[in-house]
Amino acid sequence: MSTGERLSSAPARVTKKLPPASLVSLPPSERALSCAHCVQYSRGAAARQADALEFRAVNYEADNLVFATIYGGFLVTSLALAAVVVKTGLLGKNNAADIGVPTLPLGELHGDAGATLLAKLGGQVALSTKVSAIEPVSGGGFRIALAQGDPVTADAVVLAVPHEKAAPLIPAGALPEQTVAGWAGLGASPIVNVHVIYDRPVMDLPFVAAIDSPVQWVFDRTKISAMDRPGQQYLAISLSAADQFADTPVAELQEQFLPALAELFPAARDARVTEFFVTRERRATFRQTPGSGALRPKTATARPGLVLAGAWTDTGWPDTMEGAVRSGLAAAAELRRTMLSTASKTGASPIGERQ
Ligand SMILES: Cc1cc2nc3c(=O)[nH]c(=O)nc-3n(C[C@H](O)[C@H](O)[C@H](O)COP(=O)(O)OP(=O)(O)OC[C@H]3O[C@@H](n4cnc5c(N)ncnc54)[C@H](O)[C@@H]3O)c2cc1C
Protein backbone atom coordinates (compact mmCIF):
# COMPACT_ATOMS: atom_id res chain seq x y z
CA MET A 1 0.00 0.00 0.00
CA SER A 2 1.40 3.42 -0.85
CA THR A 3 1.93 6.10 1.75
CA GLY A 4 -0.86 8.08 0.19
CA GLU A 5 -3.23 5.17 0.53
CA ARG A 6 -2.24 4.70 4.13
CA LEU A 7 -3.38 8.17 4.99
CA SER A 8 -7.11 8.40 5.16
CA SER A 9 -7.89 12.01 4.56
CA ALA A 10 -11.01 13.29 6.24
CA PRO A 11 -12.62 15.77 3.89
CA ALA A 12 -13.44 18.83 5.93
CA ARG A 13 -16.35 20.78 4.58
CA VAL A 14 -19.18 22.67 6.10
CA THR A 15 -21.64 19.81 6.18
CA LYS A 16 -23.28 20.68 9.43
CA LYS A 17 -25.16 23.87 10.04
CA LEU A 18 -25.00 24.72 13.71
CA PRO A 19 -28.12 26.29 15.17
CA PRO A 20 -27.90 29.95 16.10
CA ALA A 21 -26.62 30.27 19.64
CA SER A 22 -24.89 32.75 21.85
CA LEU A 23 -21.34 33.56 20.89
CA VAL A 24 -20.17 32.55 24.33
CA SER A 25 -20.68 28.82 24.55
CA LEU A 26 -22.13 25.87 22.73
CA PRO A 27 -24.36 23.15 24.16
CA PRO A 28 -22.38 19.98 24.98
CA SER A 29 -23.86 18.12 22.02
CA GLU A 30 -22.29 20.67 19.66
CA ARG A 31 -18.90 20.85 21.32
CA ALA A 32 -17.47 17.88 19.52
CA LEU A 33 -17.17 18.89 15.92
CA SER A 34 -16.12 15.84 14.02
CA CYS A 35 -13.34 16.68 11.67
CA ALA A 36 -15.61 15.61 8.88
CA HIS A 37 -17.71 18.47 10.17
CA CYS A 38 -14.86 20.74 11.18
CA VAL A 39 -15.43 23.93 9.37
CA GLN A 40 -13.24 24.68 6.45
CA TYR A 41 -14.10 27.76 4.52
CA SER A 42 -13.56 28.25 0.87
CA ARG A 43 -12.83 31.79 -0.24
CA GLY A 44 -16.52 32.14 -1.09
CA ALA A 45 -17.70 31.00 2.30
CA ALA A 46 -15.14 33.13 4.08
CA ALA A 47 -16.54 36.12 2.27
CA ARG A 48 -19.93 35.39 3.83
CA GLN A 49 -18.67 35.70 7.34
CA ALA A 50 -21.29 38.30 8.14
CA ASP A 51 -23.27 35.42 9.51
CA ALA A 52 -22.37 35.45 13.20
CA LEU A 53 -22.52 31.70 13.52
CA GLU A 54 -20.12 31.13 10.68
CA PHE A 55 -17.85 33.80 12.13
CA ARG A 56 -17.87 32.01 15.45
CA ALA A 57 -17.12 28.70 13.74
CA VAL A 58 -14.23 30.26 11.84
CA ASN A 59 -12.90 31.59 15.13
CA TYR A 60 -13.09 28.17 16.71
CA GLU A 61 -11.57 26.47 13.70
CA ALA A 62 -8.79 29.02 13.40
CA ASP A 63 -8.07 28.71 17.10
CA ASN A 64 -8.04 24.92 16.94
CA LEU A 65 -5.76 25.00 13.91
CA VAL A 66 -3.40 27.47 15.51
CA PHE A 67 -3.40 25.65 18.84
CA ALA A 68 -2.66 22.31 17.23
CA THR A 69 0.13 23.57 15.00
CA ILE A 70 1.74 26.37 16.99
CA TYR A 71 0.97 24.82 20.35
CA GLY A 72 -0.63 27.86 21.94
CA GLY A 73 -3.55 30.24 21.47
CA PHE A 74 -3.52 33.37 19.34
CA LEU A 75 -2.55 35.61 22.25
CA VAL A 76 0.75 33.94 23.09
CA THR A 77 2.02 32.66 19.80
CA SER A 78 4.03 34.21 17.03
CA LEU A 79 1.62 36.16 14.85
CA ALA A 80 3.79 35.41 11.81
CA LEU A 81 3.38 31.64 12.33
CA ALA A 82 -0.34 31.98 13.13
CA ALA A 83 -0.72 33.88 9.87
CA VAL A 84 1.04 31.07 7.96
CA VAL A 85 -1.37 28.51 9.42
CA VAL A 86 -4.54 30.55 8.88
CA LYS A 87 -3.48 31.67 5.41
CA THR A 88 -2.56 28.16 4.35
CA GLY A 89 -5.39 26.30 6.06
CA LEU A 90 -8.32 28.64 5.79
CA LEU A 91 -7.57 30.95 2.90
CA GLY A 92 -5.65 28.60 0.62
CA LYS A 93 -7.05 25.92 -1.66
CA ASN A 94 -10.34 24.48 -0.51
CA ASN A 95 -8.62 21.23 0.49
CA ALA A 96 -5.72 22.92 2.26
CA ALA A 97 -7.08 22.24 5.74
CA ASP A 98 -8.01 18.61 5.06
CA ILE A 99 -6.54 16.51 7.80
CA GLY A 100 -4.72 13.24 7.13
CA VAL A 101 -4.82 10.60 9.85
CA PRO A 102 -2.10 7.95 9.76
CA THR A 103 -3.55 4.48 9.87
CA LEU A 104 -0.28 2.95 11.01
CA PRO A 105 2.33 4.06 13.57
CA LEU A 106 4.48 7.05 12.52
CA GLY A 107 7.61 4.95 13.05
CA GLU A 108 6.45 2.71 10.23
CA LEU A 109 5.05 5.50 8.11
CA HIS A 110 8.12 7.74 8.23
CA GLY A 111 10.97 5.82 9.88
CA ASP A 112 10.72 2.45 8.19
CA ALA A 113 9.79 3.96 4.82
CA GLY A 114 12.77 6.35 4.98
CA ALA A 115 15.18 3.62 6.06
CA THR A 116 14.01 1.36 3.23
CA LEU A 117 14.57 4.07 0.65
CA LEU A 118 18.01 4.94 2.03
CA ALA A 119 19.04 1.28 2.00
CA LYS A 120 17.89 1.03 -1.61
CA LEU A 121 20.09 4.02 -2.47
CA GLY A 122 23.09 2.42 -0.75
CA GLY A 123 22.83 4.32 2.55
CA GLN A 124 23.20 2.96 6.06
CA VAL A 125 21.11 3.99 9.04
CA ALA A 126 22.62 3.71 12.53
CA LEU A 127 19.89 3.91 15.18
CA SER A 128 20.52 4.68 18.87
CA THR A 129 23.86 6.21 17.92
CA LYS A 130 24.55 9.44 19.76
CA VAL A 131 26.85 11.98 18.12
CA SER A 132 29.10 13.62 20.73
CA ALA A 133 31.14 16.00 18.52
CA ILE A 134 31.50 17.21 14.94
CA GLU A 135 35.11 18.05 14.15
CA PRO A 136 36.09 19.69 10.86
CA VAL A 137 39.09 18.00 9.24
CA SER A 138 41.81 20.08 7.63
CA GLY A 139 41.51 19.73 3.87
CA GLY A 140 37.72 19.27 4.06
CA GLY A 141 35.17 16.92 5.52
CA PHE A 142 34.33 16.04 9.10
CA ARG A 143 35.11 13.54 11.82
CA ILE A 144 31.95 12.62 13.71
CA ALA A 145 32.70 11.41 17.24
CA LEU A 146 30.12 9.04 18.72
CA ALA A 147 29.23 8.57 22.37
CA GLN A 148 29.99 4.89 21.84
CA GLY A 149 31.96 3.21 19.09
CA ASP A 150 34.36 4.34 16.39
CA PRO A 151 34.11 7.79 14.86
CA VAL A 152 32.74 8.24 11.36
CA THR A 153 34.18 10.43 8.61
CA ALA A 154 31.94 12.44 6.33
CA ASP A 155 32.20 14.80 3.36
CA ALA A 156 29.14 16.66 4.56
CA VAL A 157 26.94 16.82 7.65
CA VAL A 158 23.27 17.69 8.04
CA LEU A 159 22.87 18.48 11.73
CA ALA A 160 19.18 17.71 12.29
CA VAL A 161 18.85 17.45 16.07
CA PRO A 162 16.73 19.70 18.34
CA HIS A 163 18.19 23.15 19.05
CA GLU A 164 19.35 22.39 22.59
CA LYS A 165 21.27 19.36 21.26
CA ALA A 166 22.59 21.19 18.20
CA ALA A 167 24.16 24.06 20.15
CA PRO A 168 26.96 22.03 21.81
CA LEU A 169 27.64 20.12 18.58
CA ILE A 170 28.26 23.14 16.34
CA PRO A 171 32.00 23.36 15.63
CA ALA A 172 33.72 26.66 16.46
CA GLY A 173 33.52 29.19 13.66
CA ALA A 174 30.53 27.60 11.94
CA LEU A 175 28.15 30.25 13.28
CA PRO A 176 28.53 33.38 15.41
CA GLU A 177 28.60 32.47 19.11
CA GLN A 178 25.69 34.76 19.92
CA THR A 179 23.55 33.08 17.25
CA VAL A 180 24.10 29.69 18.82
CA ALA A 181 23.62 31.07 22.35
CA GLY A 182 20.34 32.64 21.20
CA TRP A 183 18.84 29.24 20.39
CA ALA A 184 18.26 28.69 24.12
CA GLY A 185 15.60 31.41 23.78
CA LEU A 186 13.53 29.04 21.63
CA GLY A 187 12.79 27.07 24.80
CA ALA A 188 10.46 24.09 24.83
CA SER A 189 6.74 23.47 24.94
CA PRO A 190 5.19 20.24 26.27
CA ILE A 191 2.60 17.95 24.71
CA VAL A 192 0.65 15.68 27.04
CA ASN A 193 -1.37 12.76 25.78
CA VAL A 194 -4.14 11.30 27.91
CA HIS A 195 -4.98 7.71 27.01
CA VAL A 196 -8.30 6.11 27.91
CA ILE A 197 -9.42 2.58 27.12
CA TYR A 198 -13.15 1.96 27.41
CA ASP A 199 -14.91 -1.39 27.60
CA ARG A 200 -17.06 -0.40 24.62
CA PRO A 201 -17.00 1.99 21.66
CA VAL A 202 -17.94 5.51 22.74
CA MET A 203 -16.80 7.61 19.76
CA ASP A 204 -17.86 6.69 16.23
CA LEU A 205 -15.46 9.03 14.39
CA PRO A 206 -11.75 8.62 13.67
CA PHE A 207 -10.94 11.88 15.41
CA VAL A 208 -12.62 14.88 16.85
CA ALA A 209 -11.72 18.49 17.66
CA ALA A 210 -13.48 19.77 20.76
CA ILE A 211 -14.42 23.31 21.61
CA ASP A 212 -15.40 24.81 24.95
CA SER A 213 -13.81 21.77 26.57
CA PRO A 214 -10.41 20.98 28.13
CA VAL A 215 -10.20 18.22 25.52
CA GLN A 216 -8.48 19.62 22.43
CA TRP A 217 -8.27 16.73 19.99
CA VAL A 218 -9.32 13.11 20.48
CA PHE A 219 -8.08 10.29 18.28
CA ASP A 220 -9.43 6.78 18.05
CA ARG A 221 -6.24 4.72 18.45
CA THR A 222 -7.96 1.36 18.67
CA LYS A 223 -6.97 0.02 15.23
CA ILE A 224 -3.54 1.62 15.00
CA SER A 225 -2.65 0.07 18.36
CA ALA A 226 -3.89 -3.34 17.18
CA MET A 227 -6.51 -3.34 19.93
CA ASP A 228 -9.51 -3.72 17.70
CA ARG A 229 -10.97 -6.61 19.61
CA PRO A 230 -14.74 -6.33 19.88
CA GLY A 231 -15.99 -4.51 22.93
CA GLN A 232 -13.31 -1.91 23.59
CA GLN A 233 -12.13 1.44 22.32
CA TYR A 234 -8.83 3.22 22.89
CA LEU A 235 -9.04 7.02 22.76
CA ALA A 236 -6.08 9.39 23.03
CA ILE A 237 -6.55 13.04 23.93
CA SER A 238 -3.71 15.19 22.60
CA LEU A 239 -3.01 18.38 24.58
CA SER A 240 -0.67 20.89 22.95
CA ALA A 241 1.07 23.71 24.85
CA ALA A 242 0.27 21.59 27.89
CA ASP A 243 2.29 23.51 30.50
CA GLN A 244 -0.63 23.37 32.92
CA PHE A 245 -0.79 19.56 32.63
CA ALA A 246 2.93 18.71 32.38
CA ASP A 247 3.24 17.94 36.10
CA THR A 248 -0.38 17.22 36.98
CA PRO A 249 -0.71 13.85 38.73
CA VAL A 250 -2.46 11.15 36.71
CA ALA A 251 -5.32 10.95 39.25
CA GLU A 252 -6.11 14.64 38.77
CA LEU A 253 -6.02 14.33 34.99
CA GLN A 254 -8.39 11.40 35.31
CA GLU A 255 -10.77 13.50 37.43
CA GLN A 256 -10.77 16.25 34.84
CA PHE A 257 -10.74 14.39 31.54
CA LEU A 258 -13.11 11.46 32.10
CA PRO A 259 -16.06 13.80 32.79
CA ALA A 260 -14.96 15.98 29.84
CA LEU A 261 -15.05 12.95 27.54
CA ALA A 262 -18.41 11.90 28.98
CA GLU A 263 -19.75 15.35 28.19
CA LEU A 264 -18.60 15.05 24.57
CA PHE A 265 -19.59 11.41 24.03
CA PRO A 266 -22.83 10.33 25.71
CA ALA A 267 -21.91 6.63 25.35
CA ALA A 268 -18.88 7.21 27.60
CA ARG A 269 -21.17 8.00 30.53
CA ASP A 270 -22.17 4.34 30.93
CA ALA A 271 -18.87 2.83 29.73
CA ARG A 272 -16.27 1.36 32.11
CA VAL A 273 -12.72 2.67 31.85
CA THR A 274 -10.42 -0.36 31.79
CA GLU A 275 -7.16 1.60 31.53
CA PHE A 276 -6.11 5.21 31.96
CA PHE A 277 -2.57 6.44 31.47
CA VAL A 278 -0.70 9.58 30.51
CA THR A 279 2.38 10.22 28.34
CA ARG A 280 4.27 13.51 28.57
CA GLU A 281 6.76 15.00 26.09
CA ARG A 282 8.20 17.92 28.04
CA ARG A 283 10.27 19.18 25.11
CA ALA A 284 7.84 18.35 22.31
CA THR A 285 8.42 21.48 20.25
CA PHE A 286 10.15 24.81 20.59
CA ARG A 287 8.09 27.62 22.12
CA GLN A 288 6.66 29.48 19.14
CA THR A 289 6.27 32.84 20.84
CA PRO A 290 6.53 36.33 19.36
CA GLY A 291 10.15 37.01 18.45
CA SER A 292 11.08 33.33 18.09
CA GLY A 293 11.41 33.76 14.31
CA ALA A 294 14.55 35.87 14.73
CA LEU A 295 16.23 33.04 16.68
CA ARG A 296 15.64 30.34 14.03
CA PRO A 297 18.76 29.83 11.93
CA LYS A 298 19.01 29.36 8.18
CA THR A 299 20.27 26.00 6.98
CA ALA A 300 23.68 27.25 5.79
CA THR A 301 26.66 27.67 8.13
CA ALA A 302 30.06 29.26 7.54
CA ARG A 303 31.58 25.74 7.35
CA PRO A 304 31.24 24.37 3.81
CA GLY A 305 29.59 20.96 4.04
CA LEU A 306 27.87 21.59 7.39
CA VAL A 307 24.19 22.52 7.28
CA LEU A 308 21.38 22.65 9.81
CA ALA A 309 17.96 21.03 9.56
CA GLY A 310 15.05 20.42 11.89
CA ALA A 311 11.59 21.85 12.36
CA TRP A 312 13.06 24.53 14.65
CA THR A 313 15.23 26.05 11.92
CA ASP A 314 14.03 28.95 9.79
CA THR A 315 11.46 27.13 7.66
CA GLY A 316 8.77 29.80 7.97
CA TRP A 317 6.54 27.00 9.24
CA PRO A 318 5.51 25.96 12.73
CA ASP A 319 7.31 23.10 14.50
CA THR A 320 5.53 20.31 12.64
CA MET A 321 6.38 17.32 10.50
CA GLU A 322 5.77 19.52 7.45
CA GLY A 323 8.34 21.99 8.80
CA ALA A 324 10.83 19.18 9.43
CA VAL A 325 10.47 17.88 5.87
CA ARG A 326 10.86 21.36 4.44
CA SER A 327 14.03 21.88 6.50
CA GLY A 328 15.46 18.64 5.13
CA LEU A 329 14.78 19.70 1.56
CA ALA A 330 16.40 23.08 2.22
CA ALA A 331 19.46 21.38 3.74
CA ALA A 332 19.83 19.02 0.78
CA ALA A 333 19.47 21.89 -1.69
CA GLU A 334 22.07 23.94 0.18
CA LEU A 335 24.56 21.07 0.28
CA ARG A 336 24.04 20.32 -3.35
CA ARG A 337 24.55 23.98 -4.24
CA THR A 338 27.68 24.47 -2.13
CA MET A 339 29.29 21.05 -2.55
CA LEU A 340 28.69 20.99 -6.27
CA SER A 341 30.31 24.40 -6.69
CA THR A 342 33.26 23.31 -4.49
CA ALA A 343 33.61 20.06 -6.43
CA SER A 344 33.55 21.76 -9.80
CA LYS A 345 36.42 24.01 -8.66
CA THR A 346 38.54 21.14 -7.29
CA GLY A 347 37.50 18.44 -9.74
CA ALA A 348 36.42 16.21 -6.84
CA SER A 349 33.45 13.90 -7.07
CA PRO A 350 30.40 15.94 -6.08
CA ILE A 351 27.99 14.51 -3.55
CA GLY A 352 24.51 13.88 -4.76
CA GLU A 353 25.71 12.94 -8.26
CA ARG A 354 25.10 9.40 -9.37
CA GLN A 355 28.34 7.90 -10.62
C1 LIG B 1 3.61 14.07 21.29
C2 LIG B 1 3.88 14.84 20.02
C3 LIG B 1 2.85 14.99 19.10
C4 LIG B 1 3.08 15.70 17.92
N1 LIG B 1 2.07 15.78 17.01
C5 LIG B 1 2.32 16.33 15.79
C6 LIG B 1 1.34 16.29 14.77
O1 LIG B 1 0.24 15.78 14.96
N2 LIG B 1 1.65 16.84 13.57
C7 LIG B 1 2.87 17.40 13.32
O2 LIG B 1 3.11 17.83 12.20
N3 LIG B 1 3.81 17.45 14.27
C8 LIG B 1 3.57 16.93 15.51
N4 LIG B 1 4.52 16.98 16.47
C9 LIG B 1 5.75 17.73 16.21
C10 LIG B 1 6.70 16.92 15.34
O3 LIG B 1 6.92 15.68 15.95
C11 LIG B 1 8.02 17.70 15.20
O4 LIG B 1 7.76 18.94 14.61
C12 LIG B 1 9.00 16.95 14.32
O5 LIG B 1 9.21 15.63 14.80
C13 LIG B 1 10.32 17.68 14.31
O6 LIG B 1 11.20 16.92 13.50
P1 LIG B 1 12.74 17.12 13.60
O7 LIG B 1 13.36 16.18 12.63
O8 LIG B 1 13.07 18.56 13.53
O9 LIG B 1 13.14 16.71 15.10
P2 LIG B 1 12.93 15.35 15.87
O10 LIG B 1 11.78 14.59 15.33
O11 LIG B 1 12.95 15.73 17.31
O12 LIG B 1 14.24 14.51 15.51
C14 LIG B 1 15.48 14.83 16.08
C15 LIG B 1 16.26 13.53 16.26
O13 LIG B 1 17.59 13.84 16.68
C16 LIG B 1 17.98 12.80 17.56
N5 LIG B 1 19.13 13.29 18.34
C17 LIG B 1 19.15 14.21 19.33
N6 LIG B 1 20.42 14.38 19.79
C18 LIG B 1 21.21 13.56 19.06
C19 LIG B 1 22.62 13.27 19.06
N7 LIG B 1 23.47 13.88 19.89
N8 LIG B 1 23.08 12.35 18.19
C20 LIG B 1 22.24 11.73 17.32
N9 LIG B 1 20.91 11.96 17.26
C21 LIG B 1 20.41 12.86 18.14
C22 LIG B 1 16.74 12.55 18.40
O14 LIG B 1 16.84 11.28 19.02
C23 LIG B 1 15.67 12.60 17.33
O15 LIG B 1 15.45 11.34 16.76
C24 LIG B 1 4.34 16.28 17.66
C25 LIG B 1 5.37 16.15 18.61
C26 LIG B 1 5.15 15.43 19.76
C27 LIG B 1 6.28 15.28 20.75
Ligand as a Chemical Component Dictionary entry (heavy atoms), coordinates in Angstrom:
data_LIG
# 
_chem_comp.id                   LIG 
_chem_comp.type                 NON-POLYMER 
_chem_comp.pdbx_formal_charge   0 
_chem_comp.three_letter_code    LIG 
# 
loop_
_chem_comp_atom.comp_id 
_chem_comp_atom.atom_id 
_chem_comp_atom.alt_atom_id 
_chem_comp_atom.type_symbol 
_chem_comp_atom.charge 
_chem_comp_atom.model_Cartn_x 
_chem_comp_atom.model_Cartn_y 
_chem_comp_atom.model_Cartn_z 
_chem_comp_atom.pdbx_ordinal 
LIG C1  C1  C 0 3.615  14.072 21.288 1  
LIG C2  C2  C 0 3.878  14.842 20.019 2  
LIG C3  C3  C 0 2.847  14.992 19.101 3  
LIG C4  C4  C 0 3.075  15.702 17.916 4  
LIG N1  N1  N 0 2.070  15.779 17.007 5  
LIG C5  C5  C 0 2.323  16.334 15.786 6  
LIG C6  C6  C 0 1.342  16.294 14.766 7  
LIG O1  O1  O 0 0.240  15.776 14.962 8  
LIG N2  N2  N 0 1.652  16.843 13.573 9  
LIG C7  C7  C 0 2.867  17.397 13.324 10 
LIG O2  O2  O 0 3.107  17.834 12.201 11 
LIG N3  N3  N 0 3.808  17.454 14.268 12 
LIG C8  C8  C 0 3.566  16.929 15.506 13 
LIG N4  N4  N 0 4.521  16.975 16.473 14 
LIG C9  C9  C 0 5.754  17.731 16.211 15 
LIG C10 C10 C 0 6.700  16.920 15.343 16 
LIG O3  O3  O 0 6.917  15.677 15.952 17 
LIG C11 C11 C 0 8.017  17.699 15.198 18 
LIG O4  O4  O 0 7.756  18.944 14.615 19 
LIG C12 C12 C 0 8.996  16.948 14.320 20 
LIG O5  O5  O 0 9.206  15.633 14.799 21 
LIG C13 C13 C 0 10.322 17.678 14.307 22 
LIG O6  O6  O 0 11.198 16.923 13.504 23 
LIG P1  P1  P 0 12.739 17.123 13.603 24 
LIG O7  O7  O 0 13.358 16.182 12.631 25 
LIG O8  O8  O 0 13.074 18.561 13.533 26 
LIG O9  O9  O 0 13.142 16.714 15.098 27 
LIG P2  P2  P 0 12.933 15.352 15.866 28 
LIG O10 O10 O 0 11.776 14.595 15.325 29 
LIG O11 O11 O 0 12.946 15.730 17.307 30 
LIG O12 O12 O 0 14.242 14.515 15.511 31 
LIG C14 C14 C 0 15.482 14.827 16.083 32 
LIG C15 C15 C 0 16.255 13.533 16.255 33 
LIG O13 O13 O 0 17.590 13.836 16.682 34 
LIG C16 C16 C 0 17.983 12.796 17.559 35 
LIG N5  N5  N 0 19.134 13.287 18.344 36 
LIG C17 C17 C 0 19.153 14.208 19.334 37 
LIG N6  N6  N 0 20.418 14.379 19.793 38 
LIG C18 C18 C 0 21.211 13.558 19.056 39 
LIG C19 C19 C 0 22.615 13.270 19.064 40 
LIG N7  N7  N 0 23.466 13.882 19.893 41 
LIG N8  N8  N 0 23.083 12.350 18.187 42 
LIG C20 C20 C 0 22.237 11.733 17.315 43 
LIG N9  N9  N 0 20.909 11.955 17.264 44 
LIG C21 C21 C 0 20.406 12.861 18.140 45 
LIG C22 C22 C 0 16.741 12.545 18.395 46 
LIG O14 O14 O 0 16.837 11.277 19.022 47 
LIG C23 C23 C 0 15.667 12.603 17.326 48 
LIG O15 O15 O 0 15.453 11.343 16.756 49 
LIG C24 C24 C 0 4.337  16.284 17.665 50 
LIG C25 C25 C 0 5.372  16.145 18.608 51 
LIG C26 C26 C 0 5.151  15.434 19.761 52 
LIG C27 C27 C 0 6.278  15.275 20.747 53 
# 
loop_
_chem_comp_bond.comp_id 
_chem_comp_bond.atom_id_1 
_chem_comp_bond.atom_id_2 
_chem_comp_bond.value_order 
_chem_comp_bond.pdbx_ordinal 
LIG C1  C2  SING 1  
LIG C2  C3  SING 2  
LIG C2  C26 DOUB 3  
LIG C3  C4  DOUB 4  
LIG C4  N1  SING 5  
LIG C4  C24 SING 6  
LIG N1  C5  DOUB 7  
LIG C5  C6  SING 8  
LIG C5  C8  SING 9  
LIG C6  O1  DOUB 10 
LIG C6  N2  SING 11 
LIG N2  C7  SING 12 
LIG C7  O2  DOUB 13 
LIG C7  N3  SING 14 
LIG N3  C8  DOUB 15 
LIG C8  N4  SING 16 
LIG N4  C9  SING 17 
LIG N4  C24 SING 18 
LIG C9  C10 SING 19 
LIG C10 O3  SING 20 
LIG C10 C11 SING 21 
LIG C11 O4  SING 22 
LIG C11 C12 SING 23 
LIG C12 O5  SING 24 
LIG C12 C13 SING 25 
LIG C13 O6  SING 26 
LIG O6  P1  SING 27 
LIG P1  O7  DOUB 28 
LIG P1  O8  SING 29 
LIG P1  O9  SING 30 
LIG O9  P2  SING 31 
LIG P2  O10 DOUB 32 
LIG P2  O11 SING 33 
LIG P2  O12 SING 34 
LIG O12 C14 SING 35 
LIG C14 C15 SING 36 
LIG C15 O13 SING 37 
LIG C15 C23 SING 38 
LIG O13 C16 SING 39 
LIG C16 N5  SING 40 
LIG C16 C22 SING 41 
LIG N5  C17 SING 42 
LIG N5  C21 SING 43 
LIG C17 N6  DOUB 44 
LIG N6  C18 SING 45 
LIG C18 C19 SING 46 
LIG C18 C21 DOUB 47 
LIG C19 N7  SING 48 
LIG C19 N8  DOUB 49 
LIG N8  C20 SING 50 
LIG C20 N9  DOUB 51 
LIG N9  C21 SING 52 
LIG C22 O14 SING 53 
LIG C22 C23 SING 54 
LIG C23 O15 SING 55 
LIG C24 C25 DOUB 56 
LIG C25 C26 SING 57 
LIG C26 C27 SING 58 
# 
